[in-house]
Amino acid sequence: MERFPTAVSVGETMAVLLPDQTGPLEDVSSFHHSSGGAEANVARGMVALGIPTAWVGRVGDDGFGRRAVRDLSASGVDTRGVSVDPVRPTGLYVKEVGPRGSVLHYYRDGSAGSALGPELLDDPVAGPLLARAQLVHLSGITAALSDGALELVRALLRRPRGERLVTFDLNWRPALWRRRDPSVLRPLLDAADIVMLGTDEAAEVLGTGDPARLRALLPGPATIVVKDDAHQATALTGGTAATEPALNVEVVEPVGAGDAFAAGYLTGTLRGYVPRRCLRLGHLAAAATLVVPGDHGPPPPPALVDDLLGASPRAWAATTVRASGIGRPVEEGTR
């Protein structure tokens, strides 16, 4: 009997070139090859947390595309729904590392991912994956890639979903919207079941980063998750709000942390966790990615995750995540 994944993440994955030294690109002598992309990162993160997840998208008929699919498959992501474009190339981004952090240079115009469209729903492989998933994850990146990709996002948000959740991460990328109308994002966000967005990007796109005002602007979603940078995250469900502070993290590289948070929060949702526990799992997944140089950090062992999810507010606040491991205080009563 054919098995279907619990969750499906839809969007573009790209090849990634990571410099082997800091400094401007013109002075970098070598790079190493990886793969990334927000929706693919979320799929990898959910699989790492134990949720069977597929990534659905398009890659070029080239080495970059084959490498990206191979990386996803090796991490446990279901790639049956990936299409290979015989003409368009796989998108690419190059990381430039400087003293003030990283800058990402994107080369994705005319990419295979930009050819996504609503016909994907009728694909003999991807269509059933999307139809049978308990959760379908989308982002504002896909909506910005092309008219066809925008129509795909609209179609996925419009179709009857029964018990299925459709989630949407704003993932604001100003460069992608220079020749497009970002006003389309508000109705997309309002049509989702769970919306995730940062206070800074919400302020730029919707005019406010205040959770209460965002709730008023977006009455449609059952839950809105507002991330306040490295400080805290708030989940607004119905008329209630839950806020959890972020962990103390000795950051190595911030790229990919937002996708990891989404993977953690959505994993908690599928497991039936209360909002505070979902937020903590999101923070834990983000912290695990913040302490590695790439886009993906392995989560802590399940027993440690469970302990941290149930830790007292004081113990949670005193926990520190480093590349060398997680430092925790001794809870009162356990000495």
N, C-alpha and C positions, 0 to 999 in steps of 0.2 A: 504494500500500500504506500502510495506516494506521501511523503511528509512535507508539510508546509511550514515555513518559519512563523514565529509569533509576531515579529515586527518586520517592516520593510521600510528602508530609507531610500528616498528618490532624489537624484541630483547628479552632479558632475564630480568625477574624481579626476585628479591630475597627476602627472609626473612632477616630482620635486627634485631640484638640485640643491644640495646643502653644501656650503663651502667648507673646506677643511681648515680654514683659518679666518680670523677676523680681518676687517678692512674692506675697502671699496672693491667692487667686482672686478675692475680692471687689474687689480693687483693679486687676485686669487688665482693660484696656479692649478688647483684641482678641486673637484667636487665629488661628493658621493650621492648616489641615486636612491630615491625613496619615492613614496607616493602619498597623496593627501587629498584634501577636499572635505568640506564640512560634513556633508551627508554620509560620505564613506567613513569619516572619523567617528560619527555617531554609531554607525553600524558596528564598527570594530569595538567601540567602547561597550556597547550592549552585549555583544558576544562575550567579551572578557568578563562581564558580570553575570554571565550564565543565561542570557536571553537569546534563543535562536533567531537570528536576524539576517535578512537579505539586503544587499544593495542592488538597486535597479538603476541603470543609466547606460550611457554609450561611451565607447572608447574608439580611438582610431585603430586602423589595421597596421600598427607599428609597434616597435619595441617598447615604447613608453606605455602603450595601452596594455600590451601583454604583461608587462611587469606589474602594472597597477592591479590587474585582475589576479595575477599570481600572488601578490602580497595580500590582497583581501582574502583569497581562498585559503592561504596558509594560516591566516589569523582566525579562521573558522567562519568567515562570512559566506553566506550562500550567494553565489554569483551566477546562478542559472539564468537570471533575468537580464544579464548584461548583453547589449547588442554591440556588434562591431561595425563601425562605419567604414565603408571601403574607400571613401574619398577624403573626408575631413580628418585632421590629425587629433591626437590626444592633447588636451590642454596641458600647459606647463607653468609652474612658477619656480622662481629662483629666489633663495633666501640670501640676503646681504646682512652680515653681522657687524655691527659697529659698537662703539663704546656706550651709546645710549640705547642699545637694544637692536632688534632685528627689523629690517624692511623687506617686504615681500614684493617681488616684481612678477606680475602676471602676464602670460602670453596665451590668451584663451579666445581671442576673436576668431570666429569661424571654426571653432573646435567641434569635435564630435558631440560633446555635451550640449552645445548650443542647438543641435538638431533634434533635441527631445521635443515631443509634441503629443497631443491627445490621442493619437493613434496607438500610443503605447498601451492604452487600456485594452486594446483588441489583440495585442501580441499574444501568441499561443502559449508562451512561457511566462512573461512578465504579468500578463493580465490575471491569470489565476493566483499568482503570488500576491498581487495587490488586493484581489477580491477576498481572499481567505485570511489575510493578516488581521490580527487583533489591533494592531497599531500601524499607521502609515505616517512617516515623518517627512516633513517638507521644510523648505526654508526660502527666505527672500532672495537668496543667491540664484536659485533656479528660476524664479520669476523674472530676474533681470537678464537672463542669458539671451533670450530671443522672444519674438511674438509667439512662436510655437510652444516654447517652454512655459511661458506665462499661461497659455491656454491649457496646457497640461495641468498646471497647478490649480487653475480654476475648476477644471473638470474633476479633479480628485476631491476638491472641497465641496463640489455640488452634488456628487453622486450619493445615492442613499447609502448609509453606512451601518444601520442597525446597531449592533453592539461595538462596532469597530470605532476606535479613536483616530482622529486625524490631528496631528500636532504640527505646530509651525514655529520655527525659530526665526526671528526677524533677520539676524545675520546681515546687518547693514553694511554694504560695500559701496561707498560713494562713487568709486571709479566706474562701476558697472552701470550706474544709473545716470551717467552724464548725458546720454542721448535717449534716455527713456523717462517716463513719467512716474515718479515714485508715489504719486497719490493713489496708485492702484493697490498699494500695500495695505492700507487701512481696511478695505473690505475683505481682503484675503485673511488678514489677522482675525477679523471679527467672525469669519466663517469657520474657524478652527475650534477644536474642543479644548486644546491646551496651547497656550501661546507663551513663548519665552522671549525675553528681550532685556537688554541692558538699559540702565537709566540714561546713559549718554546717548546711545543710538535712538532710544525712544524720544528723547528731547529733540534730536535732529529731525526725525521723521514725523513724529506726531505732535511735537510742540511741548511735550512735558515728559519728565521722568518720574513724576510723583505717582506712586502706586494707586492711590485713591482716584486721582484724575484719570489715570489710564483705565481703571475699571469702568469709569463713567464713559470714556471714549469707546471702549470695547465691551459692550454688554453681552455679546454673543458667546464667547468662550466660557466653558464651565470653570476653567482655571487660568489665571494669568500669573506667570512667574516673572518677577522683576529682580534682576541682578544688579546690585550696586557695587560694581567693580570688585575689588578684593575685600570688601567690608562685610556684606551680608546679602541674603536673598530672601525675598518675600513671595509667598504663594497666596493669592487671593482666590478663594473658592466660595461662590455664593456671597454671603454677607460677612464671611469670616476671613481673617488674615493670619498667617503664620510666618514668623521671621526667624531665620537661623543665621548666626554669624559665620563667616568663613573661617577656616582654620588658619593658624599661623604657618606660613610656608616660606622656606628659603628658596626663592624662585630661581630656576636655571633658565627657563625659556617659557614665555607666556602663550606662544602659538599653540592652538589646539585645546586650550583649557576650557573654553566656552562649549566646544563640542563634547568634551568629556563630561562637563556638568550636565548637559542635556541628556547624555546617555545614562548618567546616574539617576537623574530625576525621573526619566521615563521608565527605567528599570524598576524603580520603587513604585511607580504608578501601576505597572503591570503586576507587581507582587501584592498590590492592595495595601501598601503602606499609607499611614496618615501623612498629611502634607509635611509636617516637621521632619519626619523620617526620610521622606523623599528628598527634601532639601539637603539634609545631611549627607545622603548618599551622593547627591550631585556635588557637594563640596569635596567629599572624599575623592571622587573620581577626578575632579578638576585638580586637586592637590597632587595626585599621583602623576598627572601629566605635566604640571608646572615644574617638577623636579627632574625632568629628563630633557635632553636637547632636542628631541624630535616631537612629532605631533601626537604620539601615543605613549601613555605610561601605564604599565600593568597595575591593576588595583591591588590593595593590600590583601593578604590571605582572608578567606571568608570569615574565619573565627574572629579575627581582629576587626573586620568591618562590622560584624554583629555587635562586638563589644563597644565600638565607637558610636554606633547608631543608638545604643541604649545608655550611653554615658550621661552622667549628670551635666547640667549646663556648665558648672565650674570645671569639671574634668575636660569637657569638650573645648572650652575656651583656653585651657592650659596645654592642649595638645599641639605639638610642632611637627611639621612634616619637612624632612630634609632628603637630599639625594641618598644619604646613608641610612635612612629609615625613619620611623615614626617614634617621637619621644612623647611619652604619656606620663602624667602624674599618677601617683598611687591613690586610688579612691579611698575615702574614709570608710572604715569598717572592713577593709581587705588587707590591712597590715598584719 
